[in-house]
């Protein structure tokens, strides 16, 4: 039985290029913020944060749930 070989991309597609460009634009804006945060918190204990973070002062705001994965390096 012959098996067809799936075609492989050798160049990024438009979606990949746009994603790369958006990260390339975003990351430089985060460097100073990260350096400032590191300078303020290095060696200091982390503050305990509430389980739910919200800027809504009443319970009438639209609810949205977001999972966040933090990377420490």
KEPA-213554 format. One record per residue: residue number from 1; chain; residue in three letters; x, y negated, z negated of N, C-alpha, C in turn. Coordinates in nm, 4 decimals, decimal comma, padded with zeros to 6 digits, m for minus. Example, Ala and Ser with C-alpha at 12.3 -4.5 7.8 and 13.67 -1.06 7.14 Angstrom:
BEGIN
+-----+----+-----+----------+----------+----------+----------+----------+----------+----------+----------+----------+
:   i : ch :  aa :     n_px :     n_py :     n_pz :    ca_px :    ca_py :    ca_pz :     c_px :     c_py :     c_pz :
+-----+----+-----+----------+----------+----------+----------+----------+----------+----------+----------+----------+
:   1 :  A : ALA :  01,3190 :  00,5690 : m00,7800 :  01,2300 :  00,4500 : m00,7800 :  01,3200 :  00,3300 : m00,7800 :
:   2 :  A : SER :  01,2850 :  00,2250 : m00,7080 :  01,3670 :  00,1060 : m00,7140 :  01,2900 : m00,0030 : m00,7870 :
+-----+----+-----+----------+----------+----------+----------+----------+----------+----------+----------+----------+
//
This chain:
BEGIN
+-----+----+-----+----------+----------+----------+----------+----------+----------+----------+----------+----------+
:   i : ch :  aa :     n_px :     n_py :     n_pz :    ca_px :    ca_py :    ca_pz :     c_px :     c_py :     c_pz :
+-----+----+-----+----------+----------+----------+----------+----------+----------+----------+----------+----------+
:   1 :  A : UNK :  00,0832 :  00,1194 :  00,0000 :  00,0000 :  00,0000 :  00,0000 :  00,0873 : m00,1254 :  00,0000 :
:   2 :  A : UNK :  00,0572 : m00,2153 :  00,0876 :  00,1350 : m00,3395 :  00,0939 :  00,0778 : m00,4418 : m00,0032 :
:   3 :  A : UNK :  00,1681 : m00,5129 : m00,0650 :  00,1257 : m00,6176 : m00,1592 :  00,1609 : m00,7520 : m00,0983 :
:   4 :  A : UNK :  00,0687 : m00,8422 : m00,1065 :  00,0978 : m00,9754 : m00,0543 :  00,1737 : m01,0546 : m00,1605 :
:   5 :  A : UNK :  00,2725 : m01,1253 : m00,1147 :  00,3530 : m01,2072 : m00,2044 :  00,2837 : m01,3417 : m00,2227 :
:   6 :  A : UNK :  00,2578 : m01,3802 : m00,3483 :  00,1930 : m01,5105 : m00,3669 :  00,2869 : m01,6232 : m00,3249 :
:   7 :  A : UNK :  00,2292 : m01,7271 : m00,2651 :  00,3131 : m01,8396 : m00,2230 :  00,3609 : m01,9146 : m00,3466 :
:   8 :  A : UNK :  00,4846 : m01,9564 : m00,3401 :  00,5447 : m02,0286 : m00,4514 :  00,5743 : m02,1709 : m00,4093 :
:   9 :  A : UNK :  00,5488 : m02,2609 : m00,5017 :  00,5791 : m02,4011 : m00,4760 :  00,7268 : m02,4243 : m00,4964 :
:  10 :  A : UNK :  00,7875 : m02,5015 : m00,4106 :  00,9278 : m02,5386 : m00,4303 :  00,9403 : m02,6846 : m00,4703 :
:  11 :  A : UNK :  00,8322 : m02,7584 : m00,4579 :  00,8283 : m02,8997 : m00,4970 :  00,7071 : m02,9204 : m00,5877 :
:  12 :  A : UNK :  00,7151 : m03,0168 : m00,6806 :  00,5989 : m03,0430 : m00,7664 :  00,4814 : m03,0954 : m00,6851 :
:  13 :  A : UNK :  00,3613 : m03,0595 : m00,7285 :  00,2421 : m03,1118 : m00,6616 :  00,2086 : m03,2500 : m00,7186 :
:  14 :  A : UNK :  00,1073 : m03,3129 : m00,6663 :  00,0714 : m03,4493 : m00,7059 :  00,0347 : m03,4566 : m00,8545 :
:  15 :  A : UNK : m00,0383 : m03,3583 : m00,9050 : m00,0772 : m03,3575 : m01,0462 :  00,0458 : m03,3510 : m01,1354 :
:  16 :  A : UNK :  00,1403 : m03,2655 : m01,1026 :  00,2632 : m03,2536 : m01,1812 :  00,3443 : m03,3826 : m01,1764 :
:  17 :  A : UNK :  00,3509 : m03,4427 : m01,0612 :  00,4262 : m03,5669 : m01,0454 :  00,3637 : m03,6783 : m01,1283 :
:  18 :  A : UNK :  00,2309 : m03,6880 : m01,1266 :  00,1630 : m03,7911 : m01,2063 :  00,1837 : m03,7677 : m01,3559 :
:  19 :  A : UNK :  00,1766 : m03,6441 : m01,3994 :  00,1980 : m03,6121 : m01,5400 :  00,3400 : m03,6485 : m01,5818 :
:  20 :  A : UNK :  00,4363 : m03,6115 : m01,4999 :  00,5758 : m03,6446 : m01,5277 :  00,5942 : m03,7966 : m01,5355 :
:  21 :  A : UNK :  00,5368 : m03,8686 : m01,4402 :  00,5496 : m04,0143 : m01,4382 :  00,4859 : m04,0780 : m01,5616 :
:  22 :  A : UNK :  00,3725 : m04,0233 : m01,6065 :  00,3083 : m04,0817 : m01,7250 :  00,3925 : m04,0574 : m01,8498 :
:  23 :  A : UNK :  00,4523 : m03,9395 : m01,8630 :  00,5417 : m03,9132 : m01,9768 :  00,6671 : m03,9993 : m01,9665 :
:  24 :  A : UNK :  00,7191 : m04,0147 : m01,8455 :  00,8402 : m04,0945 : m01,8253 :  00,8158 : m04,2404 : m01,8643 :
:  25 :  A : UNK :  00,6949 : m04,2895 : m01,8457 :  00,6610 : m04,4263 : m01,8844 :  00,6327 : m04,4363 : m02,0347 :
:  26 :  A : UNK :  00,5733 : m04,3334 : m02,0920 :  00,5339 : m04,3380 : m02,2333 :  00,6509 : m04,3205 : m02,3293 :
:  27 :  A : UNK :  00,7373 : m04,2258 : m02,3038 :  00,8430 : m04,1911 : m02,3999 :  00,9305 : m04,3103 : m02,4381 :
:  28 :  A : UNK :  00,9763 : m04,3936 : m02,3457 :  01,0584 : m04,5084 : m02,3882 :  00,9854 : m04,6030 : m02,4842 :
:  29 :  A : UNK :  00,8530 : m04,6104 : m02,4762 :  00,7779 : m04,6982 : m02,5668 :  00,7712 : m04,6409 : m02,7076 :
:  30 :  A : UNK :  00,8007 : m04,5142 : m02,7246 :  00,7924 : m04,4492 : m02,8556 :  00,9251 : m04,4481 : m02,9303 :
:  31 :  A : UNK :  01,0342 : m04,4754 : m02,8625 :  01,1676 : m04,4630 : m02,9238 :  01,1838 : m04,5578 : m03,0413 :
:  32 :  A : UNK :  01,1576 : m04,6873 : m03,0229 :  01,1742 : m04,7831 : m03,1323 :  01,0810 : m04,7517 : m03,2487 :
:  33 :  A : UNK :  00,9592 : m04,7109 : m03,2185 :  00,8635 : m04,6746 : m03,3231 :  00,9158 : m04,5554 : m03,4031 :
:  34 :  A : UNK :  00,9686 : m04,4546 : m03,3342 :  01,0228 : m04,3368 : m03,4023 :  01,1456 : m04,3727 : m03,4859 :
:  35 :  A : UNK :  01,2329 : m04,4549 : m03,4321 :  01,3517 : m04,4958 : m03,5071 :  01,3139 : m04,5751 : m03,6322 :
:  36 :  A : UNK :  01,2155 : m04,6637 : m03,6208 :  01,1686 : m04,7404 : m03,7359 :  01,1088 : m04,6475 : m03,8419 :
:  37 :  A : UNK :  01,0258 : m04,5551 : m03,7980 :  00,9639 : m04,4596 : m03,8904 :  01,0711 : m04,3757 : m03,9601 :
:  38 :  A : UNK :  01,1675 : m04,3274 : m03,8857 :  01,2741 : m04,2458 : m03,9437 :  01,3547 : m04,3257 : m04,0452 :
:  39 :  A : UNK :  01,3854 : m04,4501 : m04,0131 :  01,4622 : m04,5347 : m04,1055 :  01,3859 : m04,5584 : m04,2356 :
:  40 :  A : UNK :  01,2539 : m04,5746 : m04,2266 :  01,1736 : m04,6007 : m04,3467 :  01,1497 : m04,4757 : m04,4302 :
:  41 :  A : UNK :  01,1451 : m04,3602 : m04,3662 :  01,1013 : m04,2403 : m04,4378 :  01,2111 : m04,1377 : m04,4636 :
:  42 :  A : UNK :  01,3283 : m04,1563 : m04,4070 :  01,4351 : m04,0583 : m04,4233 :  01,4702 : m04,0433 : m04,5716 :
:  43 :  A : UNK :  01,4582 : m03,9240 : m04,6223 :  01,4888 : m03,8963 : m04,7621 :  01,3763 : m03,9289 : m04,8577 :
:  44 :  A : UNK :  01,2673 : m03,9843 : m04,8095 :  01,1534 : m04,0176 : m04,8945 :  01,0491 : m03,9058 : m04,8862 :
:  45 :  A : UNK :  00,9792 : m03,8787 : m04,9969 :  00,8750 : m03,7762 : m04,9903 :  00,7596 : m03,8216 : m04,9009 :
:  46 :  A : UNK :  00,6986 : m03,7267 : m04,8330 :  00,5850 : m03,7589 : m04,7473 :  00,4628 : m03,7870 : m04,8330 :
:  47 :  A : UNK :  00,3839 : m03,8856 : m04,7928 :  00,2593 : m03,9156 : m04,8621 :  00,1537 : m03,8153 : m04,8176 :
:  48 :  A : UNK :  00,0707 : m03,7732 : m04,9099 : m00,0387 : m03,6816 : m04,8762 : m00,1474 : m03,7615 : m04,8045 :
:  49 :  A : UNK : m00,1903 : m03,7125 : m04,6918 : m00,2949 : m03,7803 : m04,6158 : m00,4278 : m03,7093 : m04,6374 :
:  50 :  A : UNK : m00,5376 : m03,7814 : m04,6237 : m00,6683 : m03,7153 : m04,6374 : m00,6886 : m03,6144 : m04,5255 :
:  51 :  A : UNK : m00,7713 : m03,5149 : m04,5526 : m00,7969 : m03,4099 : m04,4530 : m00,8607 : m03,4687 : m04,3269 :
:  52 :  A : UNK : m00,9454 : m03,5690 : m04,3444 : m01,0112 : m03,6335 : m04,2306 : m00,9666 : m03,7792 : m04,2266 :
:  53 :  A : UNK : m00,9154 : m03,8208 : m04,1129 : m00,8758 : m03,9599 : m04,0929 : m00,9823 : m04,0281 : m04,0080 :
:  54 :  A : UNK : m01,0317 : m04,1417 : m04,0552 : m01,1365 : m04,2101 : m03,9813 : m01,1280 : m04,3602 : m04,0059 :
:  55 :  A : UNK : m01,1539 : m04,4381 : m03,9044 : m01,1622 : m04,5827 : m03,9174 : m01,3063 : m04,6293 : m03,9328 :
:  56 :  A : UNK : m01,3981 : m04,5361 : m03,9310 : m01,5399 : m04,5684 : m03,9399 : m01,5767 : m04,5978 : m04,0856 :
:  57 :  A : UNK : m01,6361 : m04,7134 : m04,1106 : m01,6739 : m04,7484 : m04,2477 : m01,8156 : m04,7038 : m04,2814 :
:  58 :  A : UNK : m01,8916 : m04,6639 : m04,1826 : m02,0253 : m04,6092 : m04,2072 : m02,0312 : m04,4709 : m04,1437 :
:  59 :  A : UNK : m02,1354 : m04,3974 : m04,1734 : m02,1474 : m04,2618 : m04,1173 : m02,2282 : m04,2605 : m03,9875 :
:  60 :  A : UNK : m02,2365 : m04,3757 : m03,9208 : m02,3132 : m04,3832 : m03,7966 : m02,2247 : m04,3784 : m03,6725 :
:  61 :  A : UNK : m02,0944 : m04,3694 : m03,6924 : m02,0022 : m04,3656 : m03,5787 : m02,0120 : m04,2311 : m03,5067 :
:  62 :  A : UNK : m01,9860 : m04,2328 : m03,3772 : m01,9818 : m04,1082 : m03,3009 : m01,8654 : m04,0239 : m03,3515 :
:  63 :  A : UNK : m01,8888 : m03,8959 : m03,3661 : m01,7868 : m03,8056 : m03,4188 : m01,7059 : m03,7446 : m03,3048 :
:  64 :  A : UNK : m01,5786 : m03,7294 : m03,3280 : m01,4900 : m03,6650 : m03,2320 : m01,3856 : m03,5883 : m03,3111 :
:  65 :  A : UNK : m01,3591 : m03,4661 : m03,2741 : m01,2602 : m03,3846 : m03,3437 : m01,1427 : m03,3627 : m03,2495 :
:  66 :  A : UNK : m01,0222 : m03,3843 : m03,3020 : m00,9008 : m03,3674 : m03,2237 : m00,8007 : m03,2877 : m03,3052 :
:  67 :  A : UNK : m00,7422 : m03,1877 : m03,2456 : m00,6360 : m03,1134 : m03,3107 : m00,5033 : m03,1757 : m03,2702 :
:  68 :  A : UNK : m00,4111 : m03,1816 : m03,3639 : m00,2829 : m03,2442 : m03,3391 : m00,1724 : m03,1496 : m03,3819 :
:  69 :  A : UNK : m00,0793 : m03,1252 : m03,2944 :  00,0373 : m03,0437 : m03,3274 :  00,1568 : m03,1352 : m03,3373 :
:  70 :  A : UNK :  00,2225 : m03,1333 : m03,4516 :  00,3381 : m03,2188 : m03,4725 :  00,4648 : m03,1384 : m03,4540 :
:  71 :  A : UNK :  00,5604 : m03,1959 : m03,3857 :  00,6879 : m03,1327 : m03,3644 :  00,7930 : m03,2058 : m03,4451 :
:  72 :  A : UNK :  00,8663 : m03,1329 : m03,5270 :  00,9715 : m03,1921 : m03,6062 :  01,1051 : m03,1468 : m03,5501 :
:  73 :  A : UNK :  01,1898 : m03,2412 : m03,5187 :  01,3222 : m03,2071 : m03,4659 :  01,4255 : m03,3016 : m03,5203 :
+-----+----+-----+----------+----------+----------+----------+----------+----------+----------+----------+----------+
//
